[in-house]
């Protein structure tokens, strides 16, 4: 991952980049990093060009992508809010869509997007036409959780894949969790009426029913994304870090201890006692970057303080969708295995004891 700029044209309420300076990576620095990574890679490279808003550095993007694609070794992904696309950019990216994927970040359609993003919406049609299987990445903020269903359902109606995530680093209080429950309940009813539409997996994680209904072991590690486990991250000054959440633009002065490291695996995690006893412990995601930003220590799990109730809401609604889906299949006369029936009963039992 190369962070091309810290600047952004929007002001999203949940942005974790609290130390933006407007700095950008020199094109020569970026090209040198790309050349070095290509030289030492045994296979093809997946390169993410990140911001801020990376399209603010379109000329640098063009130079990097032309070089990488010409080498035959690189595939590029560019996360973007999509609001800065010019006709020139559209022609460039559409003409190279086999090697460059633009990943759209947009909080659905409607009021939630406007309130969260504090700016205009992107042209969804361009993304659907060129990368039809790429999900729209949406983030839910506690204050706008009540707008979840009305913002996401129009994307489903257009048959657009969606990935929805809860905003990190903030407390999901009871009122926000009730709004999340209502929104997911509306989504569940839609999925039951439209079984050909797949539920948003980032909300309705299969781990919930696999672990709680089928009794399958959960293999999410203590840190579900150990920094440096998947890619090195280069800051605008060309220094390598283990994770984009540990960059100076996010962590400020605390990032200095991670500069020059391409991995970060702490000796052990510090968890709240309630987490150790929780039935969802093996499913509940733990982000070491969020731990640093909130608690100042990558080892200190803050998930209980921030999203405990919200995770239980997600688990309950995912199990409800699963159990009602099995019931619908039985009523329709579809073949349902004994294992599915037993799992649905366990899901109902879990819901009755954990309302």
Secondary structure, DSSP 8 states (H G I E B T S, - for coil): -EE-BS--S---TT-S-TT----B--HHHHHHHHHHHHHH-SS-EEEEEESSSGGGGHHHHHHHHHHHHHHT-EEEEEEE-STT--HHHHHHHHHTTTTEEEEEB---SSHHHHHHHSS----HHHHHHH-TTS-EEEEE-GGGGGGHHHHHHHHHHTT--EEEEE-SSS---HHHHHHHHHHHHHHHHHHHH-TTS---TTTS-HHHHHHHTS-------SSTT-TTSS--EE-TTS-EES-GGGSHHHHGGGGGGGTT-S----S--B--HHHHH-TTTTTS---HHHHHHHHS-TTB--HHHHHHHHHHHHHHHHHHHHHHHHHHHHHTT----HHHHHHHHHHHHHHHH--
